[in-house]
Amino acid sequence: MTAIEQTEAARPRGTRLPRRARRNQLLGAAQEVFVAQGYHAAAMDDIAERAGVSKPVLYQHFPGKLELYLALLDQHCESLLHAVRTALASTTDNKQRVAATMDAYFAYVEEEGGAFRLVFESDLTNEPAVRERVERVSLQCAEAISDVIAEDTGLSPDESMLLAVGLGGVSQVVARYWLASDSPVPRDTAVQLLTSLAWRGIAGFPLHAAEGH
């Protein structure tokens, strides 16, 4: 059950929940409000009302709006990183691995609730704590991709990192465009097209194991 589904299930005011369940419910309500209104326009009153709780209950879990936003951002940054790592580990076939990684970004932006907007389209990137988290998850995703590239091609860490940043960047930008434009191209087809584009480039680097043959 997602945080938003937990919010819907637990919305009636006065319902007593275990602390962890209440926290997840509040995060689900906060996600709805932040995605719909942006950080600056959102108010703790709005989030408490959306969750069906009093403001004191909300403040028992989160001392302020920024702390609530950061907790939500941490949750969804971790979700993206997990998706990318899972995709990379899903196969040893490199073309399929590229496709799985591309699809991980498409699946992430398509996820119900629009959480990707908090990571890729935040209106709070001037806040150091937010910027640090967004930059860190982008770097961690690139590092995960880079490790595979370096292992398979024998390129240097710096060279592999450049390619990884490019692949990750293209994936998230195209996935966001695909969603925002309400493209008639099905997701599977979009991923296949992008994979073909990326594979034509990355396949030009010989496998490390093939060196000397």
Secondary structure as UniProt FT lines:
FT   HELIX           3..9
FT   TURN            13..14
FT   HELIX           19..37
FT   TURN            39..41
FT   HELIX           44..51
FT   HELIX           55..61
FT   HELIX           65..89
FT   HELIX           94..110
FT   TURN            112..113
FT   HELIX           116..120
FT   TURN            123..126
FT   HELIX           128..153
FT   HELIX           157..180
FT   TURN            181..182
FT   HELIX           187..202
FT   TURN            203..204
FT   HELIX           208..210
FT   TURN            211..212
//
